[in-house]
Amino acid sequence: KSAKVKVKQYAPITEQLTSDRLTDQRALVNAGAFAFTNDGVGVQTAATMYLAMKEAAKNKVSIIAHTEDDSLLFDGGVMHEGKRNKELNLSGMSQLTESTQIARDVLLAESTGVHYHICHVSAKESVRVIRDAKKAGINVTAEVTPHHLLMSEEDILSDNSLFKMNPPLRSKADQEALLEGLLDGTIDMIATDHAPHSDEEKQGSMIGSPFGIIGSETAFPLLYTNLVKTRRVTLDQLVEWLTSKPAEIFNMDIGRLEVGAPADLACFDLQNEKVISKEMLHSKSSNTPFIGWKIYGDTYFTIVDGQVVYQEEN
């Protein structure tokens, strides 16, 4: 006897997704938006990302992605799954959570023709996927943070929530691959992934504390001190990665030092050494693992649209 099978009827995928997962891109573009992102959460469904990319391509805007496949996160990971998390008895976050979603997305970007930008790349496998995608002519760009360039899991000596960020600090091999990717053009620019939290939130264990560190104030001096002064990169390269390259990628009328350009400038003290401390930070937050690091290049003054908005007190 043949069994009777009851088939459930599903709405078309566009109806399922656009009602509660996709935003009204056209309305936001008309209001001035030039890119769309899910911010600190990976887009879990390939169909959602595909439809978002198709719409963004039609609107001639960018998709910016925090890549993280939640199905590959186990036991509430708080740091990189490698050597140090086992020593500290803390649950790990595999590089696969990042790299596999990038691999998915670059193929979707190729199919839709959208400009796809990847935030805070942290793993060597991700660099390899992005490099291969660029060789294939896919319109993909990427960024790396100062903390992923300058630190690795080996800098985490204890269960300290100031070292909890997402993506996490990974291995030394990953750290070196990120700099190599920046130097050969696989990674296009540097961005801070600035994420302020209160002292109360960032006290104690990584378990239960929020992800993220601050980075805006310390980005240039840390990179200048540890990459330019050590001659791994040039000052011109660093300035380009932090200013003109992001402006070029997103077609913004900023990041240029020329007549007629917006007078948004920063002046740094390259001669005098300082030590990063909570007291020297002007942010309301001090959640950074770089406290105690010696730096050159502290900000002397800042000009926005021709007006001095900050000047260091002598």
Secondary structure, 3 states (H helix, E strand, C coil): CCCCCCCCCCCCHHHHHHCCCCCCHHHHHHCCCCEEECCCCCCCCHHHHHHHHHHHHHHCCEEEECCCCHHHCCCCCCEECCCHHHHHCCCEECCHHHHHHHHHHHHHHHHHCCEEEECCCCCHHHHHHHHHHHHCCCCEEEEECHHHHHCCHHHCCCCCHHHCCCCCCCCHHHHHHHHHHHHCCCCCEECCCCCCCCCCCCCCCCCCCCCCCCCCCCHHHHHHHHHHCCCCCCHHHHHHHHHHHHHHHCCCCCCCCCCCCCCCEEEEECCCCEECCCCCCCCCCCCCCCCCCEECCEEEEEEECCEEEEECCC
